[in-house]
Amino acid sequence: MGSVLYLNTAQRKASSASADRPDGLLRPGYNCCAVARAERVALLVDAEDYFKAFYQAALRARRSITILGWDFNSQTQLHFDPVAEGGPPALLGDFLNYLVRQRHGLHVNVLNWDYPMVFGADREFPPLYGFGWQPARRVHLRYDDTHPVAGSQHQKIVLIDDALAFVGGIDLTVKRWDSSAHAPDDPRRVAAGKPYPPFHDLMVAVDGDAARALAQIARARWLLATGDSLHEVHADHDPWPPGLQPHFADVEVGVARTMPPRGETPAVREIERLYLDMIAAARREIYIENQYFTAPRIAAALESRLAEPDGPEIVLVLRLLSHGWLEEHTMHVLRTRLIQRLRQVDRYGRFHVYYPNIPGLPDSCCLDVHSKAMVIDDSALRVGSANLCNRSMGMDTECDVLIESRGDAQVARTIRDFRDRLLAEHLGVSHERLSAELQKEKGLHAAIATLHNEGRSLRRLEDIKEWPEAIISIASVADPDEPIALDILKTERLFTEARLAERPAWGKLAAVVLVIALLAATWRFTPLAAIVTPENTIAWAKEFGSQWWAPLLVMLAYTPACFVMFPRPLVTLAAVVAFGPWLGFVYALTGIVASAVVTYYVGRRMRRDSVRRLAGAGLDRMVEVLRKYGLLAMTLLRLVPLAPFAVEGIVAGAVRLKLWHLAVGTAIGMLPGTLATTVFGGQLESALSGGRFNWWIVAGVIALLGAGSWAVKRWFTAMAGRMDEPTRQSR
């Protein structure tokens, strides 16, 4: 399964034994950042209960409410009870404004992920644009843009006076509210006037030192994202909601994180290590609920346990469908591959994958399993924000919490009861009936099979479609486990420094200027001006384009052009004039990709020392990036060239990059520039033919390219600053 972690027998036995030792699974500095005691812990299933608990707790806040999330929406309806005139509103934004106006010492701090526009369809416009909700004076809404490309702020942490914390998978946003009934036609489940599917997720409420540990994480995140510090709050009151019944009392809570690398600071991968340790420690059962299942290291750990004759039973609950076309062809493809792999190696019939079935939903709709939970035996329970995908292991900021029984019978019973409560909800039966069946049957799967019915129930997930390896490789680009940005940036810096270290090529520049001046003088002061007219130029180009061999010649022209570094846009302009915009674009992009393939095979035949002399400084970094990221690296290298076109292709060939990675990456990366040149060439042909030159189209294309170049440059500059920041701070 590629580069994966396999635990040997000794490691599994050690981890399994640790589940019953007094010190348990948790190891601060390795698979968690803190182990802190909570006087009370409550487990909240679905947003109806969570929103109500948050609402009641926020009404008791005196000094501070801090909210960290992947999304925040002021139009979120927190409850559907009647609201008294002048009383606290039910809409989140109005509710927060109401709170700070009622309590003058209260500050509300909201940190939302600064999302790309691809996620903008369901999101609220920031108030700075002047639309919609306007935060009150002491409601501070800020955005976190400190993550690498493809990474996000994914922690869901809410703090009330640093004395009570909510953590898990539910954001305070729209399309999250649902009851545990998950009725197919619940009229309350509406956002922007449109119904949305049933939604299942989990949160945990903790107090005491555990809440303060989560507050420390939130303050660190706020400082990193905004540059401002949040003051620690020492509460002299109890904000715990009076209607929230604790499930645990006086227990230790482990807190695990994922944080991407920043400068010289390595990534924090506590969450992944804790998942692996939990899987290794399980003896009888592993119960998992998750939105995704695409993490190969987690799958490898499960595969290792399935190979054991007496290993644990594994029950995995996922959602049936993906969100939209893009997710279906990325995360769904990767999920299918892992499930098929585990079913193939499941010699003892202990791997079972289900989805919750809700009768009455349209075929295109399903219960959205958004929870991130794992329970092993009755010894450990974890809930958090981290999905079982690569991004949650090393790209996003995540936060999970874990509770262990450590031999305490009452805690073990509560862990088991909570797992059974989740299963009973999905099966559409009472908790008592499931518990009775589990006492009779041998294992979770046997009980699920016995209680299965044609109504609301768990059904076996059938992922039977075979996907080609090329599709799987493309899909994997959507789920990286570490940032490519820093590697690309370091490579770019090495090439930049090498270029700056060279002497300015004033002689070459003067020669180019002289040649241009001579050509201009020849055309201006000789009979050539009467021959090379716009009309004649167009006629010659059209005559050339009418020849059967002309497309082949144009496509072949890109290969010598890339080796002598002749400007490719000039060849593209000629192709557009000769063949028209559409055919010109096709021939141009085909020629560019073909020239890349030629450079690739040149690189495969070159000696490494020759490649090193050609590429110069930064070769090792480019080699590392290409080997590690493949298609994604090739695409970014073409979008943001770090070396001449031919050099990048030669290096790709020298490191034996997959040929289709080079071809597809080149096509995607060169697409914007080629398309822009085509548009400009079409307008140029129109002008030379006596037609109208549409300056608006050309200006629009130039503006888009300029904005894109500016955005890329700004991003690289920001990333460089973040890379240097830890170094400056350490001095």
C-alpha positions, -999 to +999 in steps of 0.1 A: +000+000+000+029+023-006+047+041+022+028+028+052+034+020+088+031-016+099+033-025+136+052-056+145+039-082+169+059-068+198+046-033+193+010-045+191+014-065+223+030-035+241+002-012+229-025-037+239-010-041+273-008-004+277-046-001+275-049-019+309-019-002+325-025+027+349-007+051+325-028+039+295-024+048+259-017+085+262+019+097+260+022+135+261+047+148+235+041+118+213+004+110+207-011+138+226-002+173+238-018+171+273-035+148+297-058+169+320-085+161+345-121+171+340-146+171+368-174+166+343-175+152+307-207+151+286-211+134+252-233+152+228-249+134+199-261+155+170-264+193+168-298+196+184-283+187+218-250+206+211-266+238+200-289+238+230-260+232+254-239+259+238-269+283+240-274+277+277-237+279+285-232+311+265-260+327+285-239+321+316-207+336+301-193+366+319-160+375+303-152+355+272-166+333+245-141+319+221-151+300+189-127+282+165-142+266+134-139+255+099-170+275+092-191+301+111-225+314+100-244+341+118-277+327+104-274+294+123-306+286+142-296+274+176-330+262+187-367+262+176-384+271+209-405+302+211-385+334+217-399+359+242-400+395+231-368+411+241-353+378+251-322+361+237-326+355+199-323+320+184-301+331+154-264+328+163-252+362+151-281+381+168-276+359+199-239+369+202-246+406+197-274+403+224-249+387+249-223+415+246-250+442+249-264+425+280-230+420+297-206+448+292-175+429+303-181+401+278-160+397+246-167+372+219-138+360+197-146+340+166-118+326+144-131+313+111-110+296+084-102+319+055-115+295+029-109+294-009-138+304-031-144+267-041-159+263-006-178+296-008-212+284-021-226+275+014-207+302+033-216+336+045-200+368+031-176+383+056-192+414+073-163+436+059-181+435+025-210+454+041-236+426+035-257+408+061-249+404+097-228+431+114-210+420+146-214+442+177-185+462+190-171+435+213-178+406+189-144+400+171-146+380+139-113+371+124-101+348+096-072+323+097-052+322+065-020+307+079-024+272+064-005+257+035-023+251+002-050+224+006-048+228+044-075+243+066-084+254+101-105+224+110-106+225+148-140+230+163-134+243+198-158+266+218-148+280+252-170+297+278-148+317+302-120+291+298-139+270+323-161+250+299-150+237+265-169+220+237-147+201+212-156+177+183-168+178+148-197+203+147-193+239+135-216+267+145-229+270+110-258+262+088-267+227+075-255+211+108-287+212+129-305+179+132-321+157+158-311+121+165-344+110+149-329+121+115-364+123+101-364+124+063-388+153+061-380+174+093-393+209+084-367+225+107-338+212+087-337+241+062-309+265+052-315+296+030-350+284+024-340+250+011-341+216+029-308+197+035-301+161+042-301+145+077-268+152+095-250+132+122-221+144+143-207+144+178-193+169+204-178+166+239-182+191+267-154+192+294-146+214+323-117+218+348-081+214+337-092+198+304-111+229+294-081+250+303-059+228+281-082+234+252-082+271+259-045+271+256-047+256+222-073+281+211-052+311+224-022+298+205-042+294+173-056+329+177-022+344+182-008+326+151-037+336+129-042+372+140-009+383+157-030+393+188-031+377+222-062+365+240-060+369+278-064+339+299-097+339+319-099+328+355-136+321+361-151+325+395-184+309+385-196+277+368-208+281+333-218+244+329-254+243+315-279+232+342-297+209+318-265+190+306-261+157+323-224+146+326-215+111+314-182+109+332-170+124+365-135+132+376-116+116+346-085+124+327-089+136+292-062+133+265-059+161+239-043+153+206-036+177+177-026+179+140-007+209+129+010+214+096+048+222+094+057+259+097+091+270+087+116+250+105+089+238+130+079+202+120+043+190+117+025+179+148+010+144+140-003+134+175-037+125+161-023+100+136-001+084+162-030+081+186-051+064+159-024+039+153-018+032+190-056+027+195-058+002+167-028-017+180-042-018+215-077-032+206-084-067+216-120-075+208-137-046+188-128-015+170-158+008+163-153+037+139-176+065+126-161+089+101-169+112+072-139+099+052-118+068+049-088+076+027-058+075+051-034+046+039-015+045+072-047+039+092-058+013+066-024-004+069-027-006+107-062-021+103-049-046+077-022-057+101-048-065+128-070-083+102-041-106+095-041-119+131-062-151+137-075-137+170-075-100+161-104-076+168-136-072+149-137-039+130-169-021+123-167+010+102-197+033+097-195+058+068-220+078+047-233+063+015-228+091-009-202+119-015-208+156-016-209+166-053-190+155-084-155+166-072-156+147-039-171+116-057-141+115-080-115+121-054-123+111-018-149+085-029-124+069-052-097+067-025-122+053+000-132+026-025-096+015-030-089+011+008-122-008+015-115-032-014-080-037-002-091-045+034-119-068+022-094-087+001-071-094+031-099-101+055-094-139+057-112-143+090-144-122+081-139-095+108-140-063+086-175-048+082-184-015+066-219+000+069-239+031+061-270+043+079-302+039+058-330+064+063-362+054+045-380+082+027-349+100+014-344+106-023-319+083-041-295+112-044-295+118-006-283+100+025-276+106+062-245+127+062-222+109+087-199+137+097-188+123+130-152+115+139-153+088+166-134+056+175-141+032+204-119+003+212-134-024+234-146-007+265-112+008+272-109+040+251-133+065+234-122+094+212-142+122+196-128+151+176-125+170+143-100+147+125-113+127+096-096+094+085-080+112+056-044+123+049-052+160+053-064+155+089-031+137+097-007+164+085-022+193+066-051+207+086-052+219+122-073+193+141-081+186+177-094+153+193-100+142+228-097+107+243-110+091+275-097+058+288-112+034+314-078+023+328-094-005+347-123+017+361-154-004+357-178+026+357-158+044+330-156+012+309-194+008+312-200+044+301-177+040+271-195+008+261-229+023+266-220+053+244-209+031+216-241+011+219-261+043+219-246+053+186-252+019+171-288+019+184-294+052+167-282+040+134-301+007+137-333+024+146-338+003+178-337+011+215-305+011+234-319-016+257-328-039+228-293-036+213-276-042+247-297-074+251-288-086+216-251-079+222-252-101+253-266-130+232-246-126+200-209-129+195-197-096+183-210-063+169-216-076+134-237-105+146-259-082+166-262-058+136-272-086+113-298-098+137-314-064+142-312-055+105-346-045+090-359-029+058-366+004+076-341+026+094-310+004+098-274-002+090-267-016+056-235-031+041-216-005+020-210-018-014-180-002-030-175-025-060-165-001-088-130-006-101-111+026-107-080+027-130-047+034-113-044+067-132-077+079-117-066+069-082-033+088-087-052+119-098-077+116-069-048+114-044-039+150-053-070+160-034-058+144-002-022+152+005-007+143+038+019+171+039+023+205+023+040+206-010+042+244-007+072+245+015+092+221-007+083+241-038+092+273-020+126+260-008+134+248-044+123+282-058+146+300-033+176+279-042+171+287-079+165+324-072+196+326-050+217+310-077+203+334-103+211+363-081+246+351-075+253+351-112+267+382-128+241+403-147+241+392-184+245+427-197+262+415-228+234+392-237+208+418-231+227+444-252+229+418-281+191+412-279+184+449-280+208+454-309+191+426-329+157+440-323+169+475-334+184+461-366+153+442-375+132+473-369+155+495-390+155+469-418+117+469-419+115+507-417+141+518-442+141+491-468+114+478-493+106+451-467+080+475-452+060+473-484+062+435-485+056+426-449+022+443-444-006+431-421-026+419-450+002+399-465+011+385-431-024+372-426-025+358-461+008+340-457-004+325-424-037+313-438-019+298-468+005+280-445-025+268-423-042+253-454-013+228-459-019+193-446+015+192-430+012+226-412-003+214-379+024+188-376+051+213-382+037+238-357+034+211-330+070+199-337+082+235-335+077+236-297+104+210-291+134+230-306+118+262-292+120+248-256+156+238-260+168+271-274+144+290-251+126+306-280+094+323-266+066+297-269+038+324-270+051+335-304+046+301-318+012+299-303+003+333-317+013+321-352-008+289-347-038+310-338-035+332-368-029+303-391-056+279-379-080+300-359-084+302-321-098+267-314-075+246-336-046+269-328-052+263-290-054+225-295-022+223-317-004+246-293-012+226-261-005+193-279+029+207-291+038+219-256+030+185-240+049+167-268+080+189-262+077+180-225+077+143-234+108+148-255+127+165-227+115+137-204+132+110-225+163+132-229+165+133-191+161+095-189+192+090-211+214+117-195+240+109-168+232+123-134+262+145-133+251+160-167+217+167-152+233+183-122+254+207-143+223+216-164+200+222-135+226+238-112+217+248-077+184+234-063+186+201-082+183+180-051+153+200-038+136+197-072+143+159-073+129+155-038+097+174-047+091+155-079+096+121-063+074+130-033+045+146-050+045+134-087+015+149-106+009+177-081+045+188-082+047+188-120+015+209-122+028+235-097+062+236-114+046+244-147+023+270-131+052+286-112+083+278-132+114+274-110+137+265-139+135+266-177+108+244-192+133+219-207+153+216-175+122+207-155+113+180-181+148+166-181+149+164-143+115+147-143+129+121-167+161+117-147+142+108-115+119+084-135+087+104-128+057+086-143+053+098-179+016+104-175+023+126-145+046+147-166+021+149-195-010+157-174+009+180-151+023+200-181-011+202-197-028+215-166+000+239-156+004+253-191-033+256-198-039+292-184-010+308-203-018+290-235-054+300-233-045+336-226-022+337-256-049+321-278-074+348-268-049+375-275-039+359-308-076+358-319-080+395-313-047+402-330-058+383-361-091+403-361-072+436-359-048+426-387-077+415-409-093+450-406-118+439-379-123+453-344-097+447-317-117+441-285-097+457-258-121+447-232-115+410-238-077+415-239-078+437-208-099+411-190-074+383-199-045+404-188-062+414-156-070+377-148-034+366-155-021+396-136-043+389-106-033+352-107+004+361-109+000+386-081-019+361-059+008+334-065+036+359-057+018+372-026+013+336-015+049+327-020+060+359-001+037+351+027+049+315+029+085+328+029+077+351+058+061+322+077+091+300+071+115+327+084+093+336+114+102+306+136+139+312+128+137+349+138+118+341+169+144+315+180+172+341+178 
